[in-house]
Amino acid sequence: MDVTSQIKNNLISRIESSKDLDFLKALQTLFDTSEQELYQLSSEQKEAISKGRKQIKSGGSSSHEAVISEMKEWLLKK
């Protein structure tokens, strides 16, 4: 039996034998929270992320050094 299966079986056994309602509620909250997205993103934000990932894959990104150089130039013009 692999480690994952052992842990699952151990947890199932401990949950089944538990009479502690607070503990069980805490576990339920933990499971509910882990199943939700960490951040709730709008459809516009999700689209912007998708667009950025596509740009990176197609080579449409700049190096850190290039961005810093461009920002320095922009600041000097101010």
PDB file of N, CA, C and O in Angstrom:
ATOM      1  N   MET A   1       0.850  -1.179   0.000  1.00  0.00           N
ATOM      2  CA  MET A   1       0.000   0.000   0.000  1.00  0.00           C
ATOM      3  C   MET A   1       0.895   1.242   0.000  1.00  0.00           C
ATOM      4  O   MET A   1       1.856   1.321   0.765  1.00  0.00           O
ATOM      5  N   ASP A   2       0.575   2.198  -0.855  1.00  0.00           N
ATOM      6  CA  ASP A   2       1.400   3.397  -0.929  1.00  0.00           C
ATOM      7  C   ASP A   2       1.077   4.351   0.222  1.00  0.00           C
ATOM      8  O   ASP A   2       0.085   4.177   0.930  1.00  0.00           O
ATOM      9  N   VAL A   3       1.924   5.352   0.394  1.00  0.00           N
ATOM     10  CA  VAL A   3       1.805   6.296   1.507  1.00  0.00           C
ATOM     11  C   VAL A   3       0.481   7.053   1.455  1.00  0.00           C
ATOM     12  O   VAL A   3      -0.154   7.261   2.489  1.00  0.00           O
ATOM     13  N   THR A   4       0.065   7.461   0.269  1.00  0.00           N
ATOM     14  CA  THR A   4      -1.196   8.200   0.133  1.00  0.00           C
ATOM     15  C   THR A   4      -2.369   7.372   0.631  1.00  0.00           C
ATOM     16  O   THR A   4      -3.214   7.875   1.371  1.00  0.00           O
ATOM     17  N   SER A   5      -2.426   6.131   0.239  1.00  0.00           N
ATOM     18  CA  SER A   5      -3.507   5.245   0.675  1.00  0.00           C
ATOM     19  C   SER A   5      -3.471   5.029   2.180  1.00  0.00           C
ATOM     20  O   SER A   5      -4.520   4.985   2.824  1.00  0.00           O
ATOM     21  N   GLN A   6      -2.280   4.893   2.746  1.00  0.00           N
ATOM     22  CA  GLN A   6      -2.151   4.708   4.191  1.00  0.00           C
ATOM     23  C   GLN A   6      -2.683   5.928   4.942  1.00  0.00           C
ATOM     24  O   GLN A   6      -3.407   5.793   5.928  1.00  0.00           O
ATOM     25  N   ILE A   7      -2.322   7.104   4.471  1.00  0.00           N
ATOM     26  CA  ILE A   7      -2.787   8.332   5.121  1.00  0.00           C
ATOM     27  C   ILE A   7      -4.304   8.452   5.015  1.00  0.00           C
ATOM     28  O   ILE A   7      -4.976   8.769   5.996  1.00  0.00           O
ATOM     29  N   LYS A   8      -4.839   8.200   3.829  1.00  0.00           N
ATOM     30  CA  LYS A   8      -6.293   8.264   3.652  1.00  0.00           C
ATOM     31  C   LYS A   8      -7.006   7.296   4.584  1.00  0.00           C
ATOM     32  O   LYS A   8      -7.970   7.671   5.250  1.00  0.00           O
ATOM     33  N   ASN A   9      -6.546   6.071   4.635  1.00  0.00           N
ATOM     34  CA  ASN A   9      -7.172   5.070   5.489  1.00  0.00           C
ATOM     35  C   ASN A   9      -7.089   5.457   6.960  1.00  0.00           C
ATOM     36  O   ASN A   9      -8.052   5.283   7.707  1.00  0.00           O
ATOM     37  N   ASN A  10      -5.956   5.974   7.368  1.00  0.00           N
ATOM     38  CA  ASN A  10      -5.774   6.425   8.748  1.00  0.00           C
ATOM     39  C   ASN A  10      -6.750   7.554   9.065  1.00  0.00           C
ATOM     40  O   ASN A  10      -7.391   7.544  10.116  1.00  0.00           O
ATOM     41  N   LEU A  11      -6.866   8.524   8.164  1.00  0.00           N
ATOM     42  CA  LEU A  11      -7.785   9.641   8.388  1.00  0.00           C
ATOM     43  C   LEU A  11      -9.236   9.177   8.437  1.00  0.00           C
ATOM     44  O   LEU A  11     -10.004   9.610   9.297  1.00  0.00           O
ATOM     45  N   ILE A  12      -9.603   8.306   7.525  1.00  0.00           N
ATOM     46  CA  ILE A  12     -10.974   7.782   7.503  1.00  0.00           C
ATOM     47  C   ILE A  12     -11.297   7.096   8.829  1.00  0.00           C
ATOM     48  O   ILE A  12     -12.366   7.306   9.402  1.00  0.00           O
ATOM     49  N   SER A  13     -10.379   6.290   9.301  1.00  0.00           N
ATOM     50  CA  SER A  13     -10.582   5.575  10.556  1.00  0.00           C
ATOM     51  C   SER A  13     -10.736   6.545  11.721  1.00  0.00           C
ATOM     52  O   SER A  13     -11.624   6.383  12.558  1.00  0.00           O
ATOM     53  N   ARG A  14      -9.877   7.541  11.771  1.00  0.00           N
ATOM     54  CA  ARG A  14      -9.926   8.507  12.871  1.00  0.00           C
ATOM     55  C   ARG A  14     -11.197   9.343  12.812  1.00  0.00           C
ATOM     56  O   ARG A  14     -11.776   9.659  13.852  1.00  0.00           O
ATOM     57  N   ILE A  15     -11.639   9.707  11.613  1.00  0.00           N
ATOM     58  CA  ILE A  15     -12.870  10.487  11.467  1.00  0.00           C
ATOM     59  C   ILE A  15     -14.063   9.654  11.901  1.00  0.00           C
ATOM     60  O   ILE A  15     -14.934  10.139  12.623  1.00  0.00           O
ATOM     61  N   GLU A  16     -14.108   8.402  11.464  1.00  0.00           N
ATOM     62  CA  GLU A  16     -15.230   7.522  11.808  1.00  0.00           C
ATOM     63  C   GLU A  16     -15.352   7.298  13.318  1.00  0.00           C
ATOM     64  O   GLU A  16     -16.459   7.181  13.842  1.00  0.00           O
ATOM     65  N   SER A  17     -14.234   7.239  14.001  1.00  0.00           N
ATOM     66  CA  SER A  17     -14.276   6.958  15.438  1.00  0.00           C
ATOM     67  C   SER A  17     -14.405   8.226  16.292  1.00  0.00           C
ATOM     68  O   SER A  17     -14.616   8.134  17.502  1.00  0.00           O
ATOM     69  N   SER A  18     -14.282   9.382  15.688  1.00  0.00           N
ATOM     70  CA  SER A  18     -14.334  10.631  16.452  1.00  0.00           C
ATOM     71  C   SER A  18     -15.747  10.965  16.897  1.00  0.00           C
ATOM     72  O   SER A  18     -16.704  10.815  16.137  1.00  0.00           O
ATOM     73  N   LYS A  19     -15.866  11.416  18.131  1.00  0.00           N
ATOM     74  CA  LYS A  19     -17.137  11.874  18.690  1.00  0.00           C
ATOM     75  C   LYS A  19     -17.082  13.389  18.942  1.00  0.00           C
ATOM     76  O   LYS A  19     -18.040  13.980  19.439  1.00  0.00           O
ATOM     77  N   ASP A  20     -15.944  14.004  18.591  1.00  0.00           N
ATOM     78  CA  ASP A  20     -15.711  15.427  18.857  1.00  0.00           C
ATOM     79  C   ASP A  20     -16.295  16.274  17.730  1.00  0.00           C
ATOM     80  O   ASP A  20     -15.700  16.386  16.659  1.00  0.00           O
ATOM     81  N   LEU A  21     -17.461  16.869  17.973  1.00  0.00           N
ATOM     82  CA  LEU A  21     -18.153  17.644  16.952  1.00  0.00           C
ATOM     83  C   LEU A  21     -17.331  18.849  16.493  1.00  0.00           C
ATOM     84  O   LEU A  21     -17.317  19.164  15.303  1.00  0.00           O
ATOM     85  N   ASP A  22     -16.658  19.517  17.406  1.00  0.00           N
ATOM     86  CA  ASP A  22     -15.832  20.676  17.026  1.00  0.00           C
ATOM     87  C   ASP A  22     -14.702  20.261  16.088  1.00  0.00           C
ATOM     88  O   ASP A  22     -14.402  20.953  15.116  1.00  0.00           O
ATOM     89  N   PHE A  23     -14.085  19.135  16.390  1.00  0.00           N
ATOM     90  CA  PHE A  23     -13.015  18.609  15.541  1.00  0.00           C
ATOM     91  C   PHE A  23     -13.542  18.289  14.145  1.00  0.00           C
ATOM     92  O   PHE A  23     -12.911  18.623  13.143  1.00  0.00           O
ATOM     93  N   LEU A  24     -14.700  17.641  14.089  1.00  0.00           N
ATOM     94  CA  LEU A  24     -15.289  17.276  12.800  1.00  0.00           C
ATOM     95  C   LEU A  24     -15.693  18.517  12.005  1.00  0.00           C
ATOM     96  O   LEU A  24     -15.523  18.562  10.786  1.00  0.00           O
ATOM     97  N   LYS A  25     -16.226  19.518  12.695  1.00  0.00           N
ATOM     98  CA  LYS A  25     -16.565  20.779  12.016  1.00  0.00           C
ATOM     99  C   LYS A  25     -15.306  21.456  11.475  1.00  0.00           C
ATOM    100  O   LYS A  25     -15.314  22.007  10.374  1.00  0.00           O
ATOM    101  N   ALA A  26     -14.231  21.412  12.252  1.00  0.00           N
ATOM    102  CA  ALA A  26     -12.967  22.006  11.800  1.00  0.00           C
ATOM    103  C   ALA A  26     -12.449  21.292  10.560  1.00  0.00           C
ATOM    104  O   ALA A  26     -11.964  21.931   9.627  1.00  0.00           O
ATOM    105  N   LEU A  27     -12.553  19.977  10.551  1.00  0.00           N
ATOM    106  CA  LEU A  27     -12.144  19.215   9.366  1.00  0.00           C
ATOM    107  C   LEU A  27     -13.003  19.575   8.162  1.00  0.00           C
ATOM    108  O   LEU A  27     -12.497  19.731   7.051  1.00  0.00           O
ATOM    109  N   GLN A  28     -14.312  19.706   8.395  1.00  0.00           N
ATOM    110  CA  GLN A  28     -15.218  20.084   7.307  1.00  0.00           C
ATOM    111  C   GLN A  28     -14.827  21.441   6.737  1.00  0.00           C
ATOM    112  O   GLN A  28     -14.799  21.621   5.520  1.00  0.00           O
ATOM    113  N   THR A  29     -14.527  22.395   7.613  1.00  0.00           N
ATOM    114  CA  THR A  29     -14.096  23.726   7.165  1.00  0.00           C
ATOM    115  C   THR A  29     -12.799  23.640   6.377  1.00  0.00           C
ATOM    116  O   THR A  29     -12.640  24.307   5.355  1.00  0.00           O
ATOM    117  N   LEU A  30     -11.880  22.824   6.852  1.00  0.00           N
ATOM    118  CA  LEU A  30     -10.605  22.641   6.148  1.00  0.00           C
ATOM    119  C   LEU A  30     -10.830  22.096   4.746  1.00  0.00           C
ATOM    120  O   LEU A  30     -10.243  22.592   3.784  1.00  0.00           O
ATOM    121  N   PHE A  31     -11.672  21.084   4.626  1.00  0.00           N
ATOM    122  CA  PHE A  31     -11.963  20.514   3.309  1.00  0.00           C
ATOM    123  C   PHE A  31     -12.670  21.523   2.416  1.00  0.00           C
ATOM    124  O   PHE A  31     -12.325  21.662   1.243  1.00  0.00           O
ATOM    125  N   ASP A  32     -13.657  22.228   2.963  1.00  0.00           N
ATOM    126  CA  ASP A  32     -14.388  23.218   2.172  1.00  0.00           C
ATOM    127  C   ASP A  32     -13.467  24.318   1.663  1.00  0.00           C
ATOM    128  O   ASP A  32     -13.561  24.732   0.508  1.00  0.00           O
ATOM    129  N   THR A  33     -12.580  24.786   2.529  1.00  0.00           N
ATOM    130  CA  THR A  33     -11.667  25.860   2.162  1.00  0.00           C
ATOM    131  C   THR A  33     -10.662  25.404   1.111  1.00  0.00           C
ATOM    132  O   THR A  33     -10.339  26.154   0.190  1.00  0.00           O
ATOM    133  N   SER A  34     -10.169  24.176   1.247  1.00  0.00           N
ATOM    134  CA  SER A  34      -9.153  23.695   0.302  1.00  0.00           C
ATOM    135  C   SER A  34      -9.744  23.454  -1.075  1.00  0.00           C
ATOM    136  O   SER A  34      -9.012  23.438  -2.065  1.00  0.00           O
ATOM    137  N   GLU A  35     -11.051  23.267  -1.159  1.00  0.00           N
ATOM    138  CA  GLU A  35     -11.689  23.007  -2.442  1.00  0.00           C
ATOM    139  C   GLU A  35     -12.057  24.293  -3.172  1.00  0.00           C
ATOM    140  O   GLU A  35     -12.355  24.267  -4.366  1.00  0.00           O
ATOM    141  N   GLN A  36     -12.039  25.412  -2.464  1.00  0.00           N
ATOM    142  CA  GLN A  36     -12.369  26.697  -3.087  1.00  0.00           C
ATOM    143  C   GLN A  36     -11.107  27.294  -3.683  1.00  0.00           C
ATOM    144  O   GLN A  36      -9.992  26.979  -3.268  1.00  0.00           O
ATOM    145  N   GLU A  37     -11.307  28.165  -4.665  1.00  0.00           N
ATOM    146  CA  GLU A  37     -10.166  28.885  -5.208  1.00  0.00           C
ATOM    147  C   GLU A  37      -9.639  29.822  -4.143  1.00  0.00           C
ATOM    148  O   GLU A  37     -10.414  30.407  -3.386  1.00  0.00           O
ATOM    149  N   LEU A  38      -8.328  29.969  -4.080  1.00  0.00           N
ATOM    150  CA  LEU A  38      -7.724  30.852  -3.093  1.00  0.00           C
ATOM    151  C   LEU A  38      -8.178  32.284  -3.320  1.00  0.00           C
ATOM    152  O   LEU A  38      -8.484  33.006  -2.371  1.00  0.00           O
ATOM    153  N   TYR A  39      -8.219  32.686  -4.567  1.00  0.00           N
ATOM    154  CA  TYR A  39      -8.673  34.024  -4.918  1.00  0.00           C
ATOM    155  C   TYR A  39      -9.851  33.892  -5.869  1.00  0.00           C
ATOM    156  O   TYR A  39      -9.842  33.060  -6.777  1.00  0.00           O
ATOM    157  N   GLN A  40     -10.840  34.702  -5.657  1.00  0.00           N
ATOM    158  CA  GLN A  40     -11.981  34.728  -6.558  1.00  0.00           C
ATOM    159  C   GLN A  40     -11.666  35.747  -7.661  1.00  0.00           C
ATOM    160  O   GLN A  40     -11.610  36.947  -7.394  1.00  0.00           O
ATOM    161  N   LEU A  41     -11.465  35.287  -8.868  1.00  0.00           N
ATOM    162  CA  LEU A  41     -11.109  36.151  -9.980  1.00  0.00           C
ATOM    163  C   LEU A  41     -12.329  36.420 -10.848  1.00  0.00           C
ATOM    164  O   LEU A  41     -13.184  35.555 -11.042  1.00  0.00           O
ATOM    165  N   SER A  42     -12.386  37.640 -11.363  1.00  0.00           N
ATOM    166  CA  SER A  42     -13.456  37.974 -12.301  1.00  0.00           C
ATOM    167  C   SER A  42     -13.130  37.344 -13.651  1.00  0.00           C
ATOM    168  O   SER A  42     -12.007  36.895 -13.879  1.00  0.00           O
ATOM    169  N   SER A  43     -14.108  37.313 -14.535  1.00  0.00           N
ATOM    170  CA  SER A  43     -13.869  36.744 -15.858  1.00  0.00           C
ATOM    171  C   SER A  43     -12.838  37.581 -16.615  1.00  0.00           C
ATOM    172  O   SER A  43     -12.053  37.042 -17.394  1.00  0.00           O
ATOM    173  N   GLU A  44     -12.838  38.892 -16.390  1.00  0.00           N
ATOM    174  CA  GLU A  44     -11.846  39.757 -17.047  1.00  0.00           C
ATOM    175  C   GLU A  44     -10.433  39.433 -16.564  1.00  0.00           C
ATOM    176  O   GLU A  44      -9.492  39.407 -17.357  1.00  0.00           O
ATOM    177  N   GLN A  45     -10.286  39.185 -15.251  1.00  0.00           N
ATOM    178  CA  GLN A  45      -8.975  38.842 -14.711  1.00  0.00           C
ATOM    179  C   GLN A  45      -8.495  37.500 -15.239  1.00  0.00           C
ATOM    180  O   GLN A  45      -7.325  37.342 -15.586  1.00  0.00           O
ATOM    181  N   LYS A  46      -9.406  36.533 -15.299  1.00  0.00           N
ATOM    182  CA  LYS A  46      -9.038  35.222 -15.835  1.00  0.00           C
ATOM    183  C   LYS A  46      -8.616  35.332 -17.296  1.00  0.00           C
ATOM    184  O   LYS A  46      -7.662  34.678 -17.715  1.00  0.00           O
ATOM    185  N   GLU A  47      -9.313  36.148 -18.068  1.00  0.00           N
ATOM    186  CA  GLU A  47      -8.965  36.353 -19.479  1.00  0.00           C
ATOM    187  C   GLU A  47      -7.603  37.024 -19.612  1.00  0.00           C
ATOM    188  O   GLU A  47      -6.809  36.647 -20.474  1.00  0.00           O
ATOM    189  N   ALA A  48      -7.324  38.023 -18.760  1.00  0.00           N
ATOM    190  CA  ALA A  48      -6.031  38.704 -18.799  1.00  0.00           C
ATOM    191  C   ALA A  48      -4.895  37.737 -18.472  1.00  0.00           C
ATOM    192  O   ALA A  48      -3.833  37.791 -19.092  1.00  0.00           O
ATOM    193  N   ILE A  49      -5.114  36.864 -17.512  1.00  0.00           N
ATOM    194  CA  ILE A  49      -4.098  35.865 -17.156  1.00  0.00           C
ATOM    195  C   ILE A  49      -3.877  34.911 -18.314  1.00  0.00           C
ATOM    196  O   ILE A  49      -2.737  34.587 -18.647  1.00  0.00           O
ATOM    197  N   SER A  50      -4.954  34.463 -18.925  1.00  0.00           N
ATOM    198  CA  SER A  50      -4.858  33.559 -20.071  1.00  0.00           C
ATOM    199  C   SER A  50      -4.101  34.222 -21.218  1.00  0.00           C
ATOM    200  O   SER A  50      -3.247  33.603 -21.853  1.00  0.00           O
ATOM    201  N   LYS A  51      -4.423  35.483 -21.473  1.00  0.00           N
ATOM    202  CA  LYS A  51      -3.746  36.227 -22.543  1.00  0.00           C
ATOM    203  C   LYS A  51      -2.249  36.355 -22.249  1.00  0.00           C
ATOM    204  O   LYS A  51      -1.422  36.179 -23.144  1.00  0.00           O
ATOM    205  N   GLY A  52      -1.904  36.659 -21.004  1.00  0.00           N
ATOM    206  CA  GLY A  52      -0.501  36.777 -20.614  1.00  0.00           C
ATOM    207  C   GLY A  52       0.255  35.468 -20.775  1.00  0.00           C
ATOM    208  O   GLY A  52       1.395  35.458 -21.240  1.00  0.00           O
ATOM    209  N   ARG A  53      -0.373  34.372 -20.394  1.00  0.00           N
ATOM    210  CA  ARG A  53       0.272  33.058 -20.540  1.00  0.00           C
ATOM    211  C   ARG A  53       0.512  32.733 -22.012  1.00  0.00           C
ATOM    212  O   ARG A  53       1.553  32.184 -22.370  1.00  0.00           O
ATOM    213  N   LYS A  54      -0.453  33.075 -22.860  1.00  0.00           N
ATOM    214  CA  LYS A  54      -0.284  32.843 -24.303  1.00  0.00           C
ATOM    215  C   LYS A  54       0.864  33.690 -24.849  1.00  0.00           C
ATOM    216  O   LYS A  54       1.643  33.221 -25.679  1.00  0.00           O
ATOM    217  N   GLN A  55       0.971  34.942 -24.385  1.00  0.00           N
ATOM    218  CA  GLN A  55       2.066  35.811 -24.834  1.00  0.00           C
ATOM    219  C   GLN A  55       3.416  35.231 -24.435  1.00  0.00           C
ATOM    220  O   GLN A  55       4.363  35.252 -25.221  1.00  0.00           O
ATOM    221  N   ILE A  56       3.502  34.715 -23.220  1.00  0.00           N
ATOM    222  CA  ILE A  56       4.756  34.139 -22.749  1.00  0.00           C
ATOM    223  C   ILE A  56       5.124  32.925 -23.594  1.00  0.00           C
ATOM    224  O   ILE A  56       6.279  32.777 -23.994  1.00  0.00           O
ATOM    225  N   LYS A  57       4.155  32.056 -23.869  1.00  0.00           N
ATOM    226  CA  LYS A  57       4.418  30.853 -24.667  1.00  0.00           C
ATOM    227  C   LYS A  57       4.875  31.201 -26.079  1.00  0.00           C
ATOM    228  O   LYS A  57       5.684  30.485 -26.669  1.00  0.00           O
ATOM    229  N   SER A  58       4.355  32.304 -26.620  1.00  0.00           N
ATOM    230  CA  SER A  58       4.711  32.681 -27.983  1.00  0.00           C
ATOM    231  C   SER A  58       5.944  33.574 -28.042  1.00  0.00           C
ATOM    232  O   SER A  58       6.298  34.081 -29.106  1.00  0.00           O
ATOM    233  N   GLY A  59       6.601  33.769 -26.887  1.00  0.00           N
ATOM    234  CA  GLY A  59       7.817  34.581 -26.867  1.00  0.00           C
ATOM    235  C   GLY A  59       7.543  36.066 -26.788  1.00  0.00           C
ATOM    236  O   GLY A  59       8.442  36.869 -27.040  1.00  0.00           O
ATOM    237  N   GLY A  60       6.349  36.449 -26.450  1.00  0.00           N
ATOM    238  CA  GLY A  60       5.982  37.865 -26.389  1.00  0.00           C
ATOM    239  C   GLY A  60       6.215  38.495 -25.037  1.00  0.00           C
ATOM    240  O   GLY A  60       5.414  39.318 -24.593  1.00  0.00           O
ATOM    241  N   SER A  61       7.284  38.130 -24.379  1.00  0.00           N
ATOM    242  CA  SER A  61       7.591  38.712 -23.079  1.00  0.00           C
ATOM    243  C   SER A  61       8.971  39.350 -23.120  1.00  0.00           C
ATOM    244  O   SER A  61       9.762  39.095 -24.029  1.00  0.00           O
ATOM    245  N   SER A  62       9.247  40.181 -22.126  1.00  0.00           N
ATOM    246  CA  SER A  62      10.537  40.877 -22.048  1.00  0.00           C
ATOM    247  C   SER A  62      11.317  40.361 -20.854  1.00  0.00           C
ATOM    248  O   SER A  62      10.736  39.901 -19.871  1.00  0.00           O
ATOM    249  N   SER A  63      12.620  40.439 -20.945  1.00  0.00           N
ATOM    250  CA  SER A  63      13.458  40.022 -19.822  1.00  0.00           C
ATOM    251  C   SER A  63      13.356  41.065 -18.708  1.00  0.00           C
ATOM    252  O   SER A  63      12.954  42.206 -18.938  1.00  0.00           O
ATOM    253  N   HIS A  64      13.721  40.655 -17.526  1.00  0.00           N
ATOM    254  CA  HIS A  64      13.723  41.561 -16.379  1.00  0.00           C
ATOM    255  C   HIS A  64      14.612  42.772 -16.657  1.00  0.00           C
ATOM    256  O   HIS A  64      14.243  43.912 -16.373  1.00  0.00           O
ATOM    257  N   GLU A  65      15.771  42.504 -17.208  1.00  0.00           N
ATOM    258  CA  GLU A  65      16.722  43.581 -17.490  1.00  0.00           C
ATOM    259  C   GLU A  65      16.140  44.587 -18.488  1.00  0.00           C
ATOM    260  O   GLU A  65      16.311  45.794 -18.319  1.00  0.00           O
ATOM    261  N   ALA A  66      15.460  44.100 -19.519  1.00  0.00           N
ATOM    262  CA  ALA A  66      14.866  44.986 -20.515  1.00  0.00           C
ATOM    263  C   ALA A  66      13.784  45.866 -19.893  1.00  0.00           C
ATOM    264  O   ALA A  66      13.682  47.050 -20.213  1.00  0.00           O
ATOM    265  N   VAL A  67      12.990  45.296 -19.020  1.00  0.00           N
ATOM    266  CA  VAL A  67      11.931  46.069 -18.364  1.00  0.00           C
ATOM    267  C   VAL A  67      12.532  47.136 -17.463  1.00  0.00           C
ATOM    268  O   VAL A  67      12.070  48.277 -17.469  1.00  0.00           O
ATOM    269  N   ILE A  68      13.549  46.790 -16.692  1.00  0.00           N
ATOM    270  CA  ILE A  68      14.202  47.755 -15.801  1.00  0.00           C
ATOM    271  C   ILE A  68      14.821  48.887 -16.617  1.00  0.00           C
ATOM    272  O   ILE A  68      14.689  50.057 -16.259  1.00  0.00           O
ATOM    273  N   SER A  69      15.486  48.543 -17.696  1.00  0.00           N
ATOM    274  CA  SER A  69      16.101  49.556 -18.559  1.00  0.00           C
ATOM    275  C   SER A  69      15.047  50.500 -19.119  1.00  0.00           C
ATOM    276  O   SER A  69      15.243  51.716 -19.134  1.00  0.00           O
ATOM    277  N   GLU A  70      13.938  49.948 -19.576  1.00  0.00           N
ATOM    278  CA  GLU A  70      12.855  50.761 -20.125  1.00  0.00           C
ATOM    279  C   GLU A  70      12.272  51.690 -19.052  1.00  0.00           C
ATOM    280  O   GLU A  70      11.965  52.849 -19.333  1.00  0.00           O
ATOM    281  N   MET A  71      12.123  51.184 -17.837  1.00  0.00           N
ATOM    282  CA  MET A  71      11.574  52.001 -16.745  1.00  0.00           C
ATOM    283  C   MET A  71      12.537  53.132 -16.392  1.00  0.00           C
ATOM    284  O   MET A  71      12.110  54.260 -16.148  1.00  0.00           O
ATOM    285  N   LYS A  72      13.842  52.831 -16.365  1.00  0.00           N
ATOM    286  CA  LYS A  72      14.836  53.868 -16.073  1.00  0.00           C
ATOM    287  C   LYS A  72      14.788  54.971 -17.117  1.00  0.00           C
ATOM    288  O   LYS A  72      14.828  56.154 -16.780  1.00  0.00           O
ATOM    289  N   GLU A  73      14.705  54.592 -18.365  1.00  0.00           N
ATOM    290  CA  GLU A  73      14.597  55.576 -19.439  1.00  0.00           C
ATOM    291  C   GLU A  73      13.339  56.433 -19.276  1.00  0.00           C
ATOM    292  O   GLU A  73      13.380  57.651 -19.446  1.00  0.00           O
ATOM    293  N   TRP A  74      12.242  55.790 -18.949  1.00  0.00           N
ATOM    294  CA  TRP A  74      10.980  56.494 -18.781  1.00  0.00           C
ATOM    295  C   TRP A  74      11.073  57.470 -17.608  1.00  0.00           C
ATOM    296  O   TRP A  74      10.574  58.592 -17.697  1.00  0.00           O
ATOM    297  N   LEU A  75      11.712  57.050 -16.503  1.00  0.00           N
ATOM    298  CA  LEU A  75      11.839  57.927 -15.347  1.00  0.00           C
ATOM    299  C   LEU A  75      12.736  59.121 -15.627  1.00  0.00           C
ATOM    300  O   LEU A  75      12.505  60.208 -15.098  1.00  0.00           O
ATOM    301  N   LEU A  76      13.757  58.931 -16.453  1.00  0.00           N
ATOM    302  CA  LEU A  76      14.645  60.046 -16.794  1.00  0.00           C
ATOM    303  C   LEU A  76      13.936  61.116 -17.611  1.00  0.00           C
ATOM    304  O   LEU A  76      14.313  62.286 -17.558  1.00  0.00           O
ATOM    305  N   LYS A  77      12.922  60.731 -18.360  1.00  0.00           N
ATOM    306  CA  LYS A  77      12.169  61.688 -19.159  1.00  0.00           C
ATOM    307  C   LYS A  77      11.201  62.495 -18.333  1.00  0.00           C
ATOM    308  O   LYS A  77      10.699  63.513 -18.810  1.00  0.00           O
ATOM    309  N   LYS A  78      10.920  62.090 -17.129  1.00  0.00           N
ATOM    310  CA  LYS A  78       9.962  62.775 -16.256  1.00  0.00           C
ATOM    311  C   LYS A  78      10.545  64.008 -15.633  1.00  0.00           C
ATOM    312  O   LYS A  78       9.864  64.696 -14.872  1.00  0.00           O
TER     313      LYS A  78
END
